[in-house]
């Protein structure tokens, strides 16, 4: 089979790999859609070997097939996997983490929290930017018939991450939600938050992404490159501040603005990876009774819940895709995605 690997210095290459054969407890899925996530850029941009060293793999480690938003159909089962567990041809998403499978975190679907160590498909194990993907059967989550493979790929990370954060923030209808960053995760939060009944304020420095946010349900737009974000959000909320603020950027200035623009008794959630932020704890948190949450993706059960919510509420998730690519176009796909001025991209397979 063919698969795409990140080589560093903004190079990505299609290589030939043996077709995977499932071992005990594993399945192979025939890929139909593999989403592109902002986290991919951590492996696309740095010099060769830097991302591997950061993961503790060593700078000379062979790169894995990229793509951690896999969606496809069951093509083969390994020993111990029944037809009932993984019917041939079943449409599935992949919860792209594998832990020990028996600890408390794994048993409730939070494999990424496993203390015994994890495999992250597309990062420390071969991912979805290939014709086939092999992974434990327990990591597969059924894809509702109402959703396309591309929508399933989005739920497999970016959209699922947004949904998980909104649920942890206890978003309720009538709340005012500020979403910082309108990349794939942020635009999903804007779309889902709007459908959940919130008044959504999109905060973004890129004009194209702000325009997309308006299409996807944002009630107000804040161009962070032109205005004082904290003051603007206070003005939009009669001086009170927003009920909920979600940072999808990982940028210190955005995180600080999210905290300072939240109202007294408000809730702020960080989902953007990496970086840091410095807060005045008394001013920014204690004396506002602020709740600050860190949210890392979602559980396997939460992933299924997200997909079902989108299907049952007929949310047009297909709208978030501005670019669709074939595997042969992966170099151009990431060149466009790296500009961070578009909506979500997806690699589709026939």
N, C-alpha and C positions, 0 to 999 in steps of 0.2 A: 504494500500500500504506500501511498504518498502522504507525507506530513510536513508541516511548516515548523521550523525551529527559529528561535530568536538567537542571533549571533552577536548582538551588541553593536554599538555605534550606528544604530538605526538600520541595521541589516537583518533581513529575514530570508530564509532559504527553504525551498521545498526539497526534501530528501526522500529517498526510498527506504522503507522499513519492512521487515517481515510482517505478514498478516498476523495479528495476535490470536493466540489460541487460549481459551479460558481454562484456568485451573480450577481446583475444588472451590466451590462457593462463588465463582466468578461468572460473569456474562460478558459477551462482546456485543456492542451495539453498532449498527450501521449508522454512521453520522448523517443527519439531514440538515442540521443547522448548528453553527458554532459562533456564539456571540463574541464581540470585541468589547473589552472592558478597560477602563482607565488604568487598572492595576497592571495590565499587559505592558504599559509603557515603562514600567520599572525594569523590564527585561529587554525591551526594545531599544531604549536610549543609552544605557551606560556602556562603557568600554567592555570588550570581550572579557568574560570571566568575573566581572565585578558583582553581578547579580548572584552568581553561583556562590561566590565567597561570602556574600552577605547572608546567604541561607545556610552557611556552614558546610557546603558541598565541596569546597576547594575550587580554586580558579581554573583548574584544568579539567573539571568535570564536563562530560559530554552534555550538551543542552538537550532538554526534553522537548517533545512536541508541545507547542503552546496551545492556549485555548482552554479556559476554565468555565465556559458556559455551554456544556454539551447537551445536545438533544437529538434523539434518533429513534431507532427501532431495534428490538432484541433480535440479534442475528444468530447467536450461538450460546449454549449454556454449558457450564462445567459440571463436574461431578458434584452431586449433592444439591443441585438447583433443580427444583421441580418445574413442570409445565405450569402448575398453578401459580408458583412464585414468579415466574418470568415467562409468560406465554410467547411463543415464537411470533415475531412481528409486532409485539406490543409497543405502543408509542410511549417513550419514557424520557424524562429529564434525568440528569445525573447530579446528585448532591456531591459536589466535587471534592469531598474529603473522605479519607478512610483511616479510622483509628483501630484500636485493638478489637472493637466489636463487643466487648463484654463489660467494660467499666460503666460506672453510673452515667457519665456523659454520653458515651456511645449508645447506651441502651435507651436513652430518651431522644436520640437523633441529633445530639450536639457533638458529632465526631471530631470537629475541629478543636474541641477543648480537651481531647484525650491526652492524659499525662504520659502515656506510653510512647507517644510520638505519632505523627500523622503523615500520610501521603496527600499532597494537594495536586490533583490532576491538572496538568497544564503548567505546573510550577516545579514540583519535585517528582512528578511522574508524568508519563505521556498523556497529553490532553486531547481536546476535541478538534484541533485544526488538522484533521486527518480523516481518512476514509472510514476508519474503524477506531473504536475505543474499548479497552478492556478494563473492567473495574468490578469490585465485589457486587453481587446481586443486591445486597442490602442498601447500597448507595443509590439505587434506582428509584425514582418517584414517578408514578403514572402521569402521563400528560392528558388532561381532559380533551375529549374529542372536539370540543368547541374551539380549541386553541390551535394555532399553526405551530409548526416546528420552530419558526423564528421567535414566536412569542414564548414558547417553552424555553428557548435558549436565554432569552432576556430574564425570565423568572429564575433561571439557574444561578444567576449571581446579581446583576445590577438591579433589576426590578424587585427581586426577592429581598435584597438588602434594604431597599427603600421601604418595602412593606413591613419587614421585621422591625425597622426603626420606628415607623409610625405606630405600630402596635405597642411597642415598648413605651412610647410616649403617651399612650392612652388618648390618642387623638379622638375628639368627639365633634359632632356636627356643631357648627357655630364658632369653633375655635379659629383664631388667626394663626396661621403657620407661615413662618419665613423659611424658605429653602435657599441656602447659600450654595451656589454652584449649580449650573444647569447642564452638566454632562449627563452621561447615561443613567447614573444613579439619581441625580437631582431632578432630571426631567421626569423620571418615573415617579419620584416623590410628589412632584407637582401634579402629575396626572392622577395618581392614586389619592392624594390628599384632597384634591378637588372633588373626586367622586365620593369620598367619605364625608363630604359636607363642610370642609374647612374653607375659610377665606385664605387663599394662598397668595403670598407675596414672593415673587421670584427675584433673587439677588444674583447678579452675574455681570462680569465685565465685558463679555463678548456680545456684540449687537445681534449677530445671527442667532445665537442661542437664546437671547432674550425674546426675540421674535417667535422662536419655536415655543418657548414657555407660554406665551400668550395664546398660541394655538391650542396648547395642551391643557388649558384651564386656569392659568394664573389670573388672578383678579387685579393684581398690580405688579408693575415691573420696577426694579431699582437697579440702575446702572452703577455698579460699585466703582467704576473708573471715573465717574463724573461728580458724585455727590458724597456727602458724609452719610454713610449707611445707617449708623446708629440714630442720628438726628432724623433722617428720612423715615425710618421705621417708627420712631416715636411720633412723628407728625401724622403718619398714617393710622395711628392707633390712639389719637387724642391725648398723646403724652404718656400713655400707660406702658407701652411696649407690647410685644407680641406674646401670645399665650405659649407658643411653641416655636423653637428655632432649631433647624436641622442643618448641620454643616456637612457638606459632601465634598469639600475641597481639600482638606488637610492643610490648608494655608493658615499660618498663625493669625494674620490680620482678620481673616474671615471668622476664625474661631472666636477671637476676642470680641468682634462685632456681634456675633451670635449671642454670646453671653451677656454683653452689655445692652443689647436691644430687647432682651426678654424682660417681661414685667415681673413685679414682685409675685412670688409663688409660681413663677413660670418654670418651664422645663426646656432644657437644651440637650440635644443629642449630637454626638460626634460619630460620623461613620467614615469620613475621609481618612485614608491610611497615611501613616508617616508624619514626620514633622513634630512640632511642639507648640506650646503656647504658654505665655506668662500671664497669670491672673493676680489681681489684688483680691485675695480671698475674702477679706472682710467686706470691702465695697461691692465686689462683683457677685459674691455668693451668699455669705452668711447673712448680711443685712437685707438681702432680698428673699431669703428662704428659698433659694434656687435649687432645683433638682438638675444635676448634671449626669448624663448617661453616656457610656461608651457602648456602641452596638456593633458587633462583628458578624456580618452576614445574617444567618438564620439557621434553624434546625431543619432536618429533613421533613419533619411534620409541618413546620412553618412554611416550607417551600410548597408542599401540597396544598396547604390552606390558601396561600397566595394565588396559586394557579386557579383554585376553585372560586376564590373571590372574584377574580378577573372574568372567569367564564360566566358565573352566575349573574354578575352585574353588567355583563356585556360591555366591558371596558375596552375600547379600541386600542389595544396595546400596539398593534401594528403601526400606529401613527408615529411611534418614537423612532422608527427606522428611516433614516434619510439616505442610507447607502446599503446596497446588497452586492455581494461579491462572490466570485467563484474562487476555489482554492488557487488556481493559476494566477489570480490577480492579487494575491496576498501582499506582495510588496507595495503595490499602489494603494491597497486598502489601508495599510498602516501609515503610509506617507500622508494620506488624507486625514486619518484619525489623529495623527500626531499634532496636527495644526490646532486641534481642540476647538473647532469653530462649528462643528456639525452636530447632528443628533447621533443616534446609535447606528453602528455598522454591524453587519452579520455576514458570515461566510456560509453559503448554502450549497448543498450537495444534491445531485439528482438521485 
